[in-house]
Structures are given as C-alpha cells and as structure tokens.
Amino acid sequence: MKLNYKEISTLAELKKAGYKSKSIKDELRDNLRNKIKNGETTFEGVWGYENTVIPELERAILSRHNINLLGLRGQAKTRLARLMITLLDEWIPVVEGSEINDDPLQPMSRYAIELLKEKGDKTPISWMHRDDRFYEKLATPDVTVADLIGDVDPIKAANLKLSYADERVLHFGMIPRANRCIFVINELPDLQARIQVSLFNILQEGDIQIRGFKLRLPLDLQFIFTANPEDYTNRGSIVTPLKDRIGSQILTHYPENIETARKITEQESNLDSRQEDVVYVPSIAKDILEQISFEARKSEYVDVKSGVSARTSITAFENLLSTAERRTLLSGAEATTIRLSDFVGVIPAITGKIELVYEGEQEGADGVASLLLDEAVKTIFTTYFPVINKLERKGEETPYDELIQWFYDGEGVDLDDDFTEEEYVRALNNIPPLTQLIKEYQPDFEEKDKNFLKEVLLWGLVAHKKLSKHRFSEGYQFNDLYGNYISGL
C-alpha cells in the first residue's frame, strides 16, 4: 500500500489511510517478491554474482533470515548489504520524537506508549525515508556493550531527578536506535566474544539487557554481518551460539573471468573526465590489467588466504591512466594511447594490496608486482600469438625466429617513458619482423591498438625467455637474450 506521507501527520489520519504494521523482514520479502515477479534486477551494479551469491541472498531474504556474508576482502560484501535498502518501502511512519523509531500501531518504548495514552489519535506522526534506515558499525576491539545496546545515563538521571532504578535513565545504543532498520556489523570476528554474547537475546528472544534492566523490546531489525574467513584464525572468531542464531551464511567470491572483472573496475574507478578524454585505453590493456589480479591469486609469492581485493585492479587502473596523463602533460600532447611501458605506474597500486608469504618478502613487494605483470602479459600473449613450448628441439623453426634474429643482429631497441607519440611509433615500426608478425597472426586487429599489441609481443617473448628486457631510469630496453650481459647492462 502506498501512503501519501505528505498528507498524514497524526495517528488518526494514518489509521484512516488503512496503514498496517509490517516487520522489516516481511517488508524486504514482499518487495523482493515483487521485483522477482516483474523481472527487475534486485542488486544493481553487482557483477559476477548472478548465479551464485545473489540467488542465495534472495533465498535468505525470502526466508526472513539474518545474514552473514563470508568472504575475502574486496568481494562486495558491504556493497550488497547497502543495496538491501532498495528493497525497503520508501517511507514508513514513526511516532514523532521516538528514539527507537516506534511503529505508531505497535509502540514499544515508554516514551511512545505514554505519548499515545496522552494524545490518542492526535499523536503526531513523522516519516522516515528508507535511506535513513541503514545503520553500519565496524567491529573494532574498542566497541563496547554500551555502544551497541546502551547504558545508564547519569546526566539524564540528574536532569530529570530520577533514580537509577527508573528505566527512563537509560540511554539506548546503536542497535535499539536502529529499530525497523537494516543493521550491519562489518568484520564480525573482530568483535570481542563478550560483545558478541550481548547480541544473543536481540537475535533470538527479542529483549535487551542494560545494567540489570531487562526490557522486553521486541526490536524489529534485519541484521547483516560481514566476515573474512582469514579472521577466524588470525584475529578472532564468531562464537558458536551467535553463528547458530544467524539464519544464512553466504559465501562470496572473486570474479571468475576477465570480462566480469573489467565491468567492476570500469564501474568503480574514480576517474577525472579529462583523463578519459585525453587517454585512450586499448581493450587488450584492460585485459592485462585484470589478469594481474588473477595471477596474484594463484602466485606462490602471495598469501592466497588473505585474498587479492578487487580494489587492486581499480586503483591500478586509476594509476595507469594517471601515468599516461602525466606523460601528455610533460610533452604538451593533447591525447595519447596507453602503452605497455605505462604499466610501470601501476606497481605502487599493487604493492599495498597484496600480502606476501616468506618467499615473496624475499623478492620484495616491487619485485613481486613486476613478476605479476610479466605473468599477466605472458598469459594474454598466448591468446593472440602462437604458443611457445617450454621444450623445443634444437634447430626447430618457430614463428619468432626472424624477430629474435633481428635483435641478435642489431643493438636492440629503447622505449623511453617520455617518448612522444611519433617517437614511440617510430621505434616500434623500425622493427620490420614485429610488424610482419602482427600482419600474419592478427591482421584484423584494430589499427589504433596495434602498437600496444607490438609491445605485448615483445614483452611476451621476454616472458618466454626469447628476448631480454631491462628497466633503466628513463624506460625499457629490449635486446637479444644475452645482449644485456654483453653490453654490461
């Protein structure tokens, strides 16, 4: 039923309009049912969960469950929780002045009950928008029962001249104030066990206890908890009786393919419109960027249990565009295309996002980030060019022999970071076998992306140990496999 909240300001008007009380779980359930029936998207902007997490979440809502979203960092747990407000009614009536959003037809607090006794049908009504019905608390070690549930307020007792035995001296915490709302506790295992215990009665019995006061307040809440499985062993755990009171535990996961990962990165990246106007990003460059995270999630140097957040690709993409933008500002160019050498700029965005195991610490964060980039290029390389076998017969011909011989006979090629577009294109075009390989194996590749593909070919041969690559202060030098040693670089 849709009520005109602008025209209803008293309990009598609310009753006349035919309003009926509904719990938040029923509210979520009914609105979800309507969305599913109408073929609407229930959780907009969440990619990769269409056949896994979202159906499970929908089932939990239909079952009126409190929910625990369990997954590694950067798996959209908090985003999913925040999107649940779209399943709430747009407006709900509350007793005006109530601290705990009392339902006018089912008051709970002493304030609301006494106001209704005093004013009856003339009790003033205010309206609460669904955007205001979302409460979120990060579980940190300093969270107290008073923060969540409440405590005795000595100042209120003194001002009202009440004894500490009077329940009117109570100050309600976040959870009672979130009555008829969605309440999210992020990183639940970090909440101390004694604080978790204080949630038992709220979840199951519907009463709260504050400093000896046992109040029968059947709070109407939709609880959503988020947790990282790594926390169970590293920092804390969810106590068993609390887990037992949570209706559904839903496992989240990382994107399963590059296409999904790209959608997430493009949606979440915080870009300046001027960057997008100035910098063109080839599709293959976006694939390589996403592949870095996929490589990190299976790398022997990275702690897999910590996970590799989707934020890795997002911040790396932002850095990638900024690297190219900075180059245009220095050169005075009006526009540019992303180069593979620009990926040196994404390394700082990667190093802070990955947790290394002992072997990774020995390599160093920058070294591991560079290795992940090389592995990403190596993987993407095989989708565009013939596979290079690890074991080859001596003297066996390969498609890359002419290009490798060109480097062996020459002095290599430098690709400076600050090359102008003309200098960059000229350096790549000066390698005839490179152009020939592109024509032979990727003749239909977009013309504006071919220079980037040429770089991929060079980096791919380096990753397969057919050429050598050396990073110097101003850019990269490519040479035959032993060229750097001979030249003393």
Secondary structure, DSSP 8 states (H G I E B T S, - for coil): ----TTT--BHHHHHHTT-----HHHHHHHHHHHHHHTT--SSTT--S-TTTHHHHHHHHHHTT--EEEE--TTSSHHHHHHHGGGGS-SEEEEETT-TT--BTTB--SHHHHHHHHHHGGG-BEEEEEGGGSEEEEE--TT--HHHHTEEE-HHHHHHHT--TTSGGGEEE-HHHHTTTEEEEEESGGGS-HHHHHTTHHHHHT--EEETTEEE-----EEEEEEE-TTHHHHT----HHHHHH-SEEEE----SSHHHHHHHHHHH----HHHHHHEE--HHHHHHHHHHHHHHTT-TTB-GGG---THHHHHHHHHHHHHHHHHHHHHT-S-EE--GGGGGGGHHHHHTT--B-HHHHHH-HHHHHHHHHHHHHHHHHTTTS----SS--TT---TTHHHHHHHHHS--EEEETT--HHHHHHHHHT-HHHHHHHHHH-TTS-GGGHHHHHHHHHHHHHHTTSEEEEEETTEEEEEETTHHHHHT-
